[in-house]
Amino acid sequence: MKVIVNGEEMEFDKELTIKELVEKLGIKAPNYAVAVGMEVVPKSEYETFKVKDGDKIEIVTFVGGG
C-alpha cells in the first residue's frame, strides 16, 4: 500500500488505521490532527479509520510556546 504523508510517499505492507500509522511514524506528540484527503478525521475514529492505498494524509502536531 502506498500513501503520501505530509508530501512524502511511503509504502506499507498492509492496511493501517490512523493510530497504527502514527505509531509506525514514531509521532510522540500528545496532540495532533489528521486529515485524509481534505477531510479532518475525528480523534474518536483514529483506532478504526483505515488508510487506503493512494490516500493523501496530513498529520499536524501542536507546539506550545510564547
Summary of the structure (lengths in Angstrom):
residues: 66
radius of gyration: 11.7
end to end distance: 40.3
largest distance: 41.4
contacts: 141
relative contact order: 0.32
helix: 17%
strand: 39%
